[in-house]
Amino acid sequence: MQLEIVSPEKTIFSGEAKSVHLPGSEGYFQVLNNHAPIVSTLKKGEILIDGVENDLESDVLDFSTGRASLEIKSGVVEMKKNKLIILVD
């Protein structure tokens, strides 16, 4: 799936991902390739991204766990036509 993570300051990530674990306001959930359309709010927690290149140069994403991770305060996520857009704070 195409993944885009955007903060008010910049685009944090744009590329392909196999799966994304998100801290939804009602609990963690996972989005996979060809997931049904969804819009959800996010709470403080960690976004985990599987299936991305771990040699990306990023000052925000952490690759120390074998997958990309990002701590967020809050956000909104939308999945539509196999594109996942995450707006984070």
C-alpha positions in Angstrom: 0.0 0.0 0.0 1.1 3.6 -0.5 1.8 5.3 2.9 2.1 9.0 3.6 2.8 10.4 7.1 2.5 14.2 7.4 3.1 16.5 10.3 2.4 20.3 10.3 6.1 20.9 9.6 6.8 18.4 6.9 6.2 15.1 5.2 7.7 12.5 7.5 7.4 9.5 5.1 6.1 8.7 1.7 6.5 5.3 0.1 5.3 1.7 0.1 4.5 -0.3 3.3 3.2 -3.8 4.0 1.4 -3.1 7.2 0.9 -0.3 9.7 -0.1 -0.6 13.4 -1.8 2.5 14.7 -2.9 3.8 18.2 -6.6 4.4 17.5 -8.7 6.3 20.0 -10.5 3.1 20.8 -7.3 0.9 20.8 -4.6 -0.3 18.5 -5.5 -1.6 15.1 -3.6 -2.7 12.0 -4.1 -1.7 8.4 -2.9 -4.1 5.6 -2.7 -3.9 1.8 -6.2 -3.4 0.2 -7.8 -2.6 3.6 -11.4 -1.4 3.4 -11.8 2.4 3.5 -11.6 3.9 7.0 -11.2 7.2 8.8 -10.1 7.2 12.5 -8.7 9.5 15.1 -5.4 8.5 16.8 -4.3 9.0 20.3 -0.8 9.3 21.9 1.2 6.2 21.1 3.5 4.5 18.6 3.0 3.9 14.9 4.7 0.7 13.7 5.4 0.3 10.0 6.4 -3.1 8.5 7.8 -3.6 5.0 9.7 -0.3 4.5 13.4 0.1 3.6 15.4 0.4 6.8 18.2 2.4 5.1 16.0 5.5 4.7 17.5 8.6 6.1 15.1 9.9 8.6 15.5 12.2 11.6 12.0 11.1 12.9 11.5 7.4 12.1 13.3 4.9 14.4 14.4 1.6 12.9 16.1 0.1 16.0 13.3 -2.5 16.5 13.5 -4.0 13.0 10.6 -2.0 11.8 10.0 1.7 11.4 8.4 3.4 14.4 7.2 6.9 15.2 5.9 8.3 18.5 2.9 10.6 18.1 0.7 12.8 20.4 -2.4 12.6 18.3 -3.6 12.3 14.7 -6.1 11.3 12.0 -5.8 8.4 9.5 -7.6 7.8 6.3 -7.4 4.6 4.1 -8.9 4.9 0.6 -8.0 3.2 -2.7 -5.0 1.4 -1.1 -3.5 4.7 0.1 -3.0 5.3 3.8 -2.6 9.0 4.8 -1.7 9.7 8.4 -1.8 13.3 9.8 0.2 13.5 13.0 0.9 16.0 15.7 
